[in-house]
Amino acid sequence: MNNSRDNSRDNSNDSYDHERRRQDLALRMIRHEARTCTIRECTGLTDDRIRRLYRSYVHELSETPVRRRRGRSPRQITFFVRNTRAQFESSLLASAFAAFGLLQAQRGATASKKAPVEIGPVEYGRLFCDAFETHRQLLTSATLSFEHAWFLLQMLNRNGDLQAVRCRHCDSYYLKDRFNLCRHTCPTCRLKRARARCTKPRRQRPCSNSRAVTHD
């Protein structure tokens, strides 16, 4: 009899803990201005409950305004490699994903050596938030939104339109559009060269048209 009560109590505690983790993750994602569909995918909460949590967060918990993202989610791959700066930030974010074990290829390699790696949706969302927040701490001028970061992770795990390749100069990895066959230099090296050109002092040219002034 006591065993059944203990089991019931344990199940109740587990259910409460899981529900608490889902709600905490939802509030965390709301703070980053995640869309309702993204929050629902990670937490399994209904749209109505997410809206109630959003209203609760805005009116009671948040001291800064939080806007709700509306419209279609990001879907353009070229957004991440549109210029050197964007490519640098996307590559840095991809490194954060790898560090937190969010890339499927990485998890597959780990599973082949050990037991299969299983990550539930709540834990997956929590790790994603960890990676995104770490990226923001490393790059204070970050411009990628939470939704763009989410789309980048899904794209890295689902198709090969963006590939991680090695730089031929510094040997580091960076993201590259697989349709762009021209560049083999990472954005970090390009940014360093651009900065060196800007800081290099300009040599003053002698004025060739100057003539000595003579007096009669």
N, C-alpha and C positions, 0 to 999 in steps of 0.2 A: 504493500500500500504506500509506504514511504517512498519507495523507488519510483512509483508512478507520479507521485507529487513532485519529486525532485526533477524528473524528466520534463514534466509539464512546466515547472518553473524555469528550467534551463531553456526550453523551447521559447518560452515567453520572453526571456531575457535576450535570446539571440534575435528574435523577431524585432524587439524594440531597438537593439543595437543596429540592425540592418536598416530599419526605418530612419533612425537618427542619422546614419551615414548618408543615406539618400538625400535627406533634407539638407544636411550640412553641405553636401556637394552641390545641390541645386542653388543654395544661397551663394556659394563661392563662385559658381558660374554666372549667376546674375550680376555679381559685382564686376565681372569682366565683360558684361554686356553681351552674353551669349544669347543666341536665338532660342525660342521655345523648343523647336524641333531638336536642337543639339542637346539641350538639357534633358528632354524626354528620352533621347537615345541612350544617355548615360545612366539616368536615374530610374527610368521606368515610371516616373510620376505622370499623372494625367495633365493635360493642358490647363484644365481648370485649377488644379492644385498649384501648378507652377505660377499661374497668374496671381493666385492668392499670396503665394510666397513673395512674388515680386512686389505686390502692394504693401505687404508687411515690411519688406526690406526697405523700400523707398520711404515709407512714412514713419518707421520706428527705428530702424537700425543704421541707415546710411546718413552721413553728414554731408556727403557730396552727391550731386545729381547723377542718376544713372539712367541712361536712355535705353529704350527697347529697340533692338535692331529689327527692322521690318523689310519686307521684300525678299527677293531671291538671295540665296546664299552665294558666296563667291564661287565662280566656276571657270575662271580664266587662268590657264597655266602660265601664260606669258607674263602675268602680273608679278611672278616671283623672280623673273630674269629680265625684266624690262630695262634695267640699267645696272651699272656696277654696284651701286649702293644697295638696291633691292636684292641682287644676287648674293651679296655678302651677308645681309641680314637673314635671308632664307637659308643659307648654308649653315649659319650659326645656330639657327633654330633647329635644323635637322640634326645637328650634333647634339643638341639638348635632348631631342627625342631618342637618339641612340643611347645617350648616357642613362636615361630612365627606362630603357628596355621596351620602348614602344614600337619599334620597327619589327614587322613580322619576320623578315629575313633573319634578323638577329635572334629573335625568340626561337625560330626554327633551328638555327645552328646550336643554340643552347639545349633544345629538346633532343637533338640527335645525340648529344653527349650524356645527358642526364634524363630525368623523367620529363614527360611532356609539360610544357609551361602553360598553365591555364590562368587567364586574367579575366575576371568578371567585369561587367560593364561599369559598376561603381568604382572598382579599383582602377580600371582603365581611365575613367574620367578624372580620378584623383591624381594619378600619375601625369596625365596630360596637363592638369593645372600646375602641378609641381614644375614640369618642364617649361611651361609658358612663363610662369613667374620667375624662374631662374634665368630664362632668356632676357626678361625685362630688367633683371638686376645686373646682368652682364653688359647689356647694351642699353644705356639710359636714354638714348635717342631712338629707341625702337619705334617703328611705325606700323608693323603688322598687327592687325586686330586679332582678337581671340578667334573670330570666325575664319579669318584667313589662315591662321595657324592650324585650326581644325581641318580645314580643307587641304592644307599642305600635307598633314599627316595621313589623311585618307588617301590622297593621291600617291604618296610614297609607298603605301601599303597595297595599293590596288593595281597600279600600272607602272610602266617604265618611261613615261613621258619626261620625267625628270630623273636624271641619273647622277649618282655620286661618282665623280672621277677624280683622279689625282692631278695636281698641278705639276707641270713639267719643270717648274723653277724651284718651288719650295717643298714639293712632294706631299702637300696637304690635300685633304678631300674637300670638294665643293660641289654644289648642285649645278647641273648643266642641262639645258634643253637638248634632248637627243636629236632634234632636227637641226641644231646648230653645230656644224662640223668645222667651224672656223677657229674658234678660240680654244686654246689649250692652257691658258693662264688663269689662275684663280683670281677672284675679285680682290682678295687681300693684297696680292702682289700689284695689281693694277692701281689700287688706292694708294699704296706706298709710293709707287712711281709718280702718281699725280701729285702727291703731297711733296715729294722731293723736287719736282719741277716748280711748284709754287714757292717753296722756301729757298730755292737756289738763287743767289744774288745775280742780278743782271749785270753784264759787263757793259760799261759805258763806252760808246764808240766816239772816237775823236771826230770833231767837226771838220770835215774835209773842205768845206766851203769858206772857212774862216781865212781871212787875209790880214796881213800885217798892215796897220794903219801908218802911213808915212806923212810927215809934215814937211812942207816946203820951207 
